[in-house]
Amino acid sequence: MILFMHGLLSNRIINTKYKNIRYENKICKTVHYHRRTYDEVSSFYDTLIKIHKPKLIVGHSMGGYWSIIKSNEHNIPCVALNPYITPNRFGTFYDYNNLTKKHFNSNVNLHLESGDMLLDMDEIRIFAEMNNCNYQFLDGGSHFIKYTDKMNDFIELIIGDLDEKMYCI
């Protein structure tokens, strides 16, 4: 099971990243980030994790932020697609903490496209390199994830690694 966390101005119905994931066993629920506090969003995702028991969390943009947070809290691997790591940079999400180096560990996998017109993927790539995160950095692309085949290959690689670890004795 993959739990997908959509971006800020998206939802489960229109989100093309979610629809383009080849993995069949997946779920996405709409969250109105602007209308909810940090604690409300956090509790919502905790409930989804408890109910669905995902083996992987995938999130895009603001959902990438949440995928990293929940990956750390629940010890579930994640793939963050062009994640938003500084939601409190301009005071927009005043009750959110920006991500720091401590959030980037071996459970965090990043799919980064340098052509993101909204977020600085070089900044996130540096975080990944400094903390030995697994990541792929693709030239070009966009915030909306242009390289869906490479995204899917990366997700399948992570899922394959998880399945392999589950059967190791």
C-alpha positions as CSV (number, residue, x, y, z in Angstrom):
1,M,0.0,0.0,0.0
2,I,1.2,3.5,-0.9
3,L,-0.2,6.5,0.9
4,F,0.0,9.5,-1.4
5,M,0.0,13.0,0.0
6,H,-1.0,15.7,-2.5
7,G,0.4,19.2,-2.8
8,L,-1.0,22.5,-1.4
9,L,-3.5,23.5,-4.1
10,S,-4.3,20.0,-5.2
11,N,-6.7,17.2,-4.2
12,R,-7.0,13.4,-4.8
13,I,-9.3,13.9,-7.8
14,I,-7.2,16.2,-9.9
15,N,-3.7,15.2,-8.8
16,T,-1.8,13.8,-11.8
17,K,1.2,12.6,-9.8
18,Y,-1.1,10.3,-7.9
19,K,-2.9,9.1,-11.0
20,N,0.5,8.5,-12.8
21,I,1.9,6.2,-10.1
22,R,1.9,2.8,-11.7
23,Y,1.6,0.9,-8.4
24,E,-2.0,-0.3,-8.1
25,N,-2.4,-0.5,-4.4
26,K,-2.5,3.2,-3.5
27,I,-4.7,5.7,-1.7
28,C,-4.9,9.5,-1.5
29,K,-7.3,11.6,0.6
30,T,-7.9,15.3,0.1
31,V,-6.5,17.6,2.8
32,H,-7.2,21.4,2.8
33,Y,-3.9,22.5,4.2
34,H,-4.9,26.2,4.3
35,R,-8.0,25.4,6.4
36,R,-6.3,23.2,8.9
37,T,-3.8,23.7,11.6
38,Y,-0.5,21.7,11.7
39,D,-1.9,19.5,14.4
40,E,-5.1,18.8,12.5
41,V,-3.3,17.8,9.3
42,S,-0.8,15.7,11.4
43,S,-3.7,13.9,13.1
44,F,-5.5,13.3,9.8
45,Y,-2.4,11.7,8.3
46,D,-1.7,9.7,11.5
47,T,-5.2,8.2,11.2
48,L,-4.7,7.3,7.6
49,I,-1.4,5.6,8.4
50,K,-3.1,3.7,11.3
51,I,-5.9,2.5,9.1
52,H,-4.1,1.7,5.9
53,K,-0.6,0.7,7.2
54,P,1.3,1.8,4.1
55,K,4.7,0.4,3.3
56,L,5.6,3.6,1.5
57,I,4.5,7.2,1.7
58,V,4.7,9.3,-1.5
59,G,4.1,13.0,-1.3
60,H,4.4,16.0,-3.7
61,S,5.3,19.6,-2.7
62,M,3.5,20.3,0.5
63,G,2.6,16.6,0.6
64,G,6.3,15.9,0.2
65,Y,6.8,17.9,3.4
66,W,4.2,15.8,5.2
67,S,5.6,12.5,3.7
68,I,9.0,13.4,5.3
69,I,7.4,14.3,8.6
70,K,5.3,11.2,8.8
71,S,8.2,9.0,7.5
72,N,10.2,10.2,10.5
73,E,7.4,9.8,13.0
74,H,6.2,6.4,11.9
75,N,9.5,4.9,10.6
76,I,8.0,4.3,7.2
77,P,10.0,5.0,4.0
78,C,8.9,7.8,1.8
79,V,9.5,9.2,-1.6
80,A,9.1,13.0,-1.6
81,L,8.6,14.5,-5.1
82,N,10.0,18.1,-5.2
83,P,9.1,18.6,-1.5
84,Y,8.4,21.9,0.1
85,I,10.8,22.0,3.0
86,T,10.4,25.6,4.3
87,P,6.6,26.2,4.7
88,N,7.3,28.8,7.4
89,R,9.8,30.8,5.3
90,F,7.4,33.7,4.7
91,G,5.1,33.1,7.6
92,T,2.5,31.5,5.4
93,F,2.2,28.4,7.6
94,Y,3.1,30.0,10.9
95,D,2.5,26.8,13.0
96,Y,4.7,24.6,10.7
97,N,8.4,24.1,11.4
98,N,10.7,24.1,8.5
99,L,12.5,20.8,7.8
100,T,16.1,20.6,9.0
101,K,19.0,18.2,8.4
102,K,17.6,15.9,11.2
103,H,14.6,15.1,9.0
104,F,16.7,13.7,6.1
105,N,17.6,10.2,7.0
106,S,17.8,6.8,5.4
107,N,14.0,6.4,5.2
108,V,13.7,9.6,3.1
109,N,14.0,9.2,-0.7
110,L,13.8,12.2,-3.0
111,H,12.8,12.6,-6.6
112,L,14.0,16.1,-7.6
113,E,13.5,17.9,-10.9
114,S,15.7,21.0,-11.3
115,G,13.2,22.8,-13.5
116,D,10.9,23.5,-10.5
117,M,9.6,27.0,-11.0
118,L,8.3,27.3,-7.4
119,L,10.8,25.6,-5.2
120,D,14.7,25.5,-5.0
121,M,15.6,21.9,-5.7
122,D,19.3,22.6,-5.5
123,E,18.8,23.5,-1.8
124,I,17.1,20.2,-1.2
125,R,19.7,18.3,-3.2
126,I,22.4,19.7,-0.9
127,F,20.4,18.6,2.2
128,A,20.2,15.1,0.6
129,E,23.9,15.0,-0.1
130,M,24.9,16.2,3.4
131,N,22.8,13.5,5.0
132,N,23.3,10.6,2.7
133,C,19.7,10.5,1.5
134,N,18.8,8.4,-1.4
135,Y,17.8,10.8,-4.2
136,Q,17.6,11.3,-7.9
137,F,18.2,14.7,-9.3
138,L,17.0,15.3,-12.9
139,D,17.8,18.2,-15.0
140,G,14.8,20.1,-16.3
141,G,11.4,18.9,-15.5
142,S,9.0,21.1,-13.5
143,H,7.3,21.5,-10.2
144,F,4.5,19.4,-11.6
145,I,6.8,16.4,-12.2
146,K,7.5,16.0,-15.9
147,Y,9.5,12.7,-15.7
148,T,6.8,10.4,-14.5
149,D,8.5,7.3,-15.9
150,K,11.6,8.0,-13.9
151,M,9.5,8.8,-10.9
152,N,7.8,5.4,-11.2
153,D,11.1,3.6,-11.7
154,F,12.4,5.2,-8.5
155,I,9.2,4.3,-6.6
156,E,9.4,0.8,-7.8
157,L,13.1,0.6,-6.9
158,I,12.2,1.7,-3.3
159,I,9.3,-0.7,-3.1
160,G,11.5,-3.5,-4.4
161,D,14.1,-2.8,-1.8
162,L,11.4,-2.8,0.9
163,D,10.1,-6.2,-0.3
164,E,13.6,-7.6,-0.3
165,K,14.3,-6.4,3.2
166,M,11.0,-8.0,4.4
167,Y,12.2,-11.4,3.2
168,C,15.7,-11.3,4.4
169,I,16.5,-13.5,7.3
